[in-house]
């Protein structure tokens, strides 16, 4: 994934960008004819054209202003560039193929054949159709039910150091740098809070996640356990890559059994409960209408883990319980909207009644937000600043208008600017018998700089 391409919360457009990335890799590997039309490698050039097409379509679909590029500028691309034409034709081909419109398909297929576009375009699109359901809907996800997991937990050694990083799976240089900084902290476990871009395909899981984990973290610690939650982008291809990934990340008895799991310390002082909020982040009508939830039987499973455990619990998820900076659901007729996801609040209240919840860490928003107590949660922490570029032109710390209640963040914990984007980063949890030390970092000039530190003791 290029460092200046923003992921879009739309399964079709994300899949289109995944296809372009795959085509670019094939063209570079084969030296296909499209290479003659570009001055750089296809992998460095084609995704920019795809992002331009996807941003324009996104704005058209959801009635929003055309999205700016994440570095605050649009690349200057020649209107007649053959690579741009190929990217446009590929988008039309995919739409026609999924809509079942024979006339449109015949027309664009003829244009592709007559063009100088590499044959990899049509071939890759045909291969990627297996990731879509009927009419272009999202493929059914092979969710693992709690009845299959039963009461299984995964042991975490007493006094463990756990690295948390969110929205990290871009495969770009910032992601590699963040992982190097995590490696220098010598964690015992890494937990990714979800999203491998663009669509969590098997190829993207391999290149944007596993290869970097193996080449950086496990190069010095081959036995380090790695876990990853289900984000919305992981599910855009139907979760095929994600479920293959979690089966392969760790050997038994450390293997992640499902998209939800429990890491429990050997001294029974702490446990990490990971929720699957990605399964239901999908709406064919528009992303603003998505108010995600967890399955009822999964909620029962988490409550059971809380009831049986005498220690303290930290919740993990991809999606936020609340937010001051990103909309959750639609506004009402008066323009008012809630900062809280009502489905996740209901789940939180049920879990809080079952056991001791000390904090909740999530991602999804590509920023660091260390919230003051809100909605009954003492410590809500967004650490989605793992690797996705966010332009400094974006007002990421200005609350969205119309909130009935506005969550506030701890003063002086905002991310700093690094060039044209906000800094990336991660968190380290160091567990002790009486408290957990949480350190929050940002990458500034290729160094991990501490933003905030706190003791989680209750």
N, C-alpha and C positions, 0 to 999 in steps of 0.2 A: 504494500500500500504506500503510495507516495506520501511525503510528509506534509503536503499542503492540500490534501483532498479531504473534504468533510464527509463523514458517513451520513446517510439520510435514513430517517425512520420510516421506511417503506420497503416491504419485502421485495416487490417487483423491481424497483429501481436499484436496490442493493444487489439483487441477483444479477441485474444487467451489469453493474460495475464489477461484480465477481467474474462474469463472463469475459469482459474486456481484459481484466487482469490475466486470465488464463490464456486468452488469445495472444496477448502481448508476449507472454512467456514462451509460447509455442513459436511465434514469429522469430523471436530472438534466438531460440534454440536451433531453428531450421534455416535461418537466413532467407525467409520467404520473400516474395516479390514486393510486399508492402514495405519492406525495409528500404527499398530504393527511393521511396517517396518521402522519407523522413531523414533528418540529419542526426538524430539521436537514436538510441535503442528504443524499440517499441515499448518496453517496460517503463521507460522514463517519460515517454510522450503520450501514448494512447490513453492511459487513465485520466489525463487532464481533459482530453476531449470528451471522454465518457462522463466525467464529473460535470462538465458544462451542459451536456445533454440532460443528465439526470436532475441537475438543479433547476433547469428551465421547466422540465416536466413536473417536478415537485411543486414549484410555484404555481403552475397551471392547475394541478390537481387540487391543491389545498387552499387556493386563493390567497397565498401569502406573497409578500414582496419577494422578488428574485433574491435568492440567497447569495450573499457575498462569499468569495473564496475565504477559507479560514486564515489566510495571511493578509486579509484586508484588501486584496486587489485581484483582478481577473487577469489571467495570462493573456498576452497578446498573441493570438493564433491567427494565421493567415486564413482568410475565408475560403480560399481555393485549395487548401492543403488536402492531399489525398487521404491522409490519416483521419482528418475530421469527417470527410465524406464517408469513409468506411464505418466510423463509429455511429454516424447518423443512420446509415443503412442497416447496421446491425440492430439498432434500437427498433426501427420499423419492422424488421424481419421478426424479432422476438414478439412484438405486439401482435403482428399478423398471425404468427404461428400459434399463439396462445388463444387468440380470439376466435380462431377457426374460420377466418374470412378468406375463402379461396382466391377471390379476385385480388385482394390486397397482398396476399402471400405470393401469388404468381407475379405481380408487378414488381415487388421488391426483390424477389428471387432473380428475376430477369436483370434488374439493375445490378445486383451483386455479381452475377455471372459476367456481365459486360464490363464491369469495373476492373480496376487494377488491385482490388482488395485481395488479401491473402485468403486461400480456401479455408484457413483455420476458423474464419468467422462463422460460416454456416455450419461447419462440422462441430464446433464447440457449442453453439447454440442448441443444436440437436441433442448433444450429449447432456446438456444442462436441463433439458426439459423434464428429466426424471425428478428434478427437485421441485416441480410445481404440481399442484393438484388440478382438478377440473377447471377449465376456463381461466387459468392463471392464478388460482387461489394458492395459498400456502399448503404445501404437502402436509399430510397428517404426521404428527410428531410421535415417535415411539417412547412416550413417557413411561417410566417405570413406576408402577403403583407401590404404595407403602406395604401392601400385603406381601409383595415379593421381597422387600427389604427386611420386613419383620422388625425386631428390636435391635438390629445390629448397630453398633457404634464402632468408631475407629479410635484406637488409643493414641493419645498425645502424651509424650513424656512429661513428667513433672518439671516445672521450670522452663518450659519450651519457649523459644523465640519464634514468633509467627509473623511472616511478612504478608501484608495485604496490599494488593494493587488492583485498581479497577479500570475497565475499558482500555486494556493494555494491548490487545491482540492485533496491532496494526502491521507488525513486521518491519516497520520503518526504523531509522536510526534512533529517534528519541526513545522508542521502546527498548532497543538494545542497550542504550545508555542507562536507562532507569534500572534495567535488570542487572547491569554491572554494579550499580550502586547498591542494589539489594544484596547482591552476592557479597559485597564488602562488609555488610552487616552480619554475615554468618548466621542466617536463619536456619532453624530446624525444619520448617515447613513454609511453603508458599501457598497462599490462597488467592486466586484471581476471582474478582467479583463479577466477571462476565463480559462478553462481547469480543468476539474474534471477527474481524472485518474482512470483506463487507457482509458476508452472509453465512459464515461458519461452514463453508463447504469443506469436504475432506482435504482438498488441496490447500485451502487457507489455514485449516487447523494444523496441517503439517508444516507449512512454511512460516506462518505468522505466530505460531505458538510452540509446537514441539521442538522444531529445529533450534530455536533460540534458547529455549529452556535447556536443551541438551548441550548446546555450545557454550553457554555462559554459566548457568547455575550448576549443572551436573558435571561440568568439566572438572571442578574441584571437589564436588560432593555428589558422587554418583547415586547415593542412597537417599538424597533429599526428596521428601514427599511433596507432591504438587497436586492441588485440587482446583477445580474451576466451576463456577456457578453458571447457570443458564441465563444469559442475557437475551434481549430481543433480537440482536443481530445473529446470535448463535442459532436461533430458531427460524430465521428467514428461509433457509433451504430445507426446512422440515426437521432440523436437528440431527441430520444424518452424520455430519462431521463431528458434532459435539458428542454424541453417544458412542461413536467409535473411539473418540479421544479419551473419554473418562475410563473406558475399559482397558486402555493401554498405558495410562500415565504411571501407575504404580503397581507393583506386584502385591499379591495377598501377603499379609492380612491388611495392607494399607490401601487396597483398591477402593475407589469411590463407587458405591453401589448404585447410585442414582443421581438425578439432578438435585436432590436434597440429601443432606448427610449430617452426621454429628461427630465432631472431634472432641474426645473427652480425655482430660488429663488423668494420668495414672493415680495421682493422689486425690482425685475426685474433688478438687477445689474449683476447677473451671471446665466449661464446655463451650464449644462453638457450634451453634445450630445454623446450618445453611438452608435457606428457603428457596424454592423455585418460583420466582415471580415472572420468569420469562415466558412460560408456557402460554399465558393468555395475553401477552402484549401483541395484539393483532386486531386490526379492524379494517375491513375493506372500504370503509367510508372515510377514514382519515385518522391520523395519529392523535389529534387533539381529543378524540373521543375515547381513547384507550384509558381505562382505569383498571389496571391489572389486579390479579388476585392469586391466591394459592388454592389448590384443590382442598375440598373439605376433609377427605381422608388423610391428606398430608398434614393439615392443621392438627388433626387428632394425633397423628404420629409425633409431631413436635411437642404437643402438650403432654403426651406420655413420657417423652424424654425429660421434660422439665419436672414432672411429678416424681419420677424415680430418682432424680439427681439431687443430692444434698447441697451442692456447691452453687456457684454463680454462673450465669449464662450470658454469652454475648451472641446476638443475632447477626447473621450475615445475609445479604440479599443483593440482587442487581438493582432493583427498583427502590425508590425512596418511599418511606412512610409519609413524609411531608417535604415541602420545598417552598422557599421564598422566591426562587429564581427561575423556576420552570413550571409551566401550567400542568395541572393534573385534572383531566376531564374538561368539560365545557363550562363556560360561564352561564349564569342564569339570565333571565330576560332583562334584569336590571344591570347586568354586567358584572355582578359579583361572582366570585369563584372561591372555592375552598383550597387552602394550602395542603389539605390532608387527603390521602387516598382512603376513602371510607371502608373499602374492603380490607385493606391492610391494617387499618385502625381496629376493626372488629377482631381480626386475627391477633393483633398485638394484645388487646385487652384479654382475650381468652388465654394467651400464653402467659401474660403477666399474672393472671389468677392461678396459674399452674405452678409457677416457680419464680426464682429470683433472676430478673433480667437487668443486667448492669449497663448495657450499651447496645446500640444497633449501628452497624456499618453497612453502607450501601454505595453504589456507583451511579451509573446511568447518565447523570449530568457530568460533563467533562471538566469538573472543577473540584476544589477543596472547600468544603463548608463545614465548619465546626460549630454546631448549633448550641445555643443555650437551651435549657429544659423547655420542652414543648409537647403538647398533646399527651401528657402523662409519661413521656420518655425522658429520662434524665440526660442521656447522652445520645443524640442523633448525629452521625458523622457521615458526610458524603466525601468519598475519596475516589472520584471518578477521573482524576487528573493523570492517569497512567501514561497516556501516549497520544491521544487524539489532539491535534492542534486546534486551539481556540484563539481567534484573532483578538488583538488588544482593542480593536474597534468595538467588540461586543461588550455590553455592559453587564458582565456576569454577576456583579455584586449589587445590582440595582433590583429591588423587589419588583415582580411583575404587578401591573395595575389590577385593582379590583379585588384583592384578597380580603376576605372577611377578618382573618387574623394573619399577622405577618411574623413568621419565625425570625429570630435574630441570631446572628453569629457572634462568637467570642471576638472581642475587639483585637485588631492587629494580627489576625490569622489569615488574611487574604493572600492569595498567590501573588508573586511579583511577576513583572514582565520580563520575558527573555527574548530579545529581538522583537519580532512582530507578533509573537504569541505569548500567552500565559505559560508559566513554568509547569512542567510535568512533575510527578512525584509518587510517593507511596507512604505506607505507615508500617511501623514495627511494633508488635505487641510482645512484651516480655513478661511472662507469667511468674508470679510468686505465690506463696501460700496465702499471704494477707492482701495482696494487691496486684494489679496488672499495670505496668508502665506502658503507656501508649505514646510513641514518638511519631510526629508527622513531618515528612521531609518534602522539599522541592529541589529540583535540579537547576542549579544556577552555574553557568560556565563549567559544565561537566563535573560538578561536585554536588553531593547531597548536603543540603543546608537545612538545619532544623527550623521548622516553622513554629511548632508548638509541642509541648510535652505535658502530660497529665497522668495522674494516678487514678485508676479505676479501682475503687475499694469496696463498693457496695452493689 
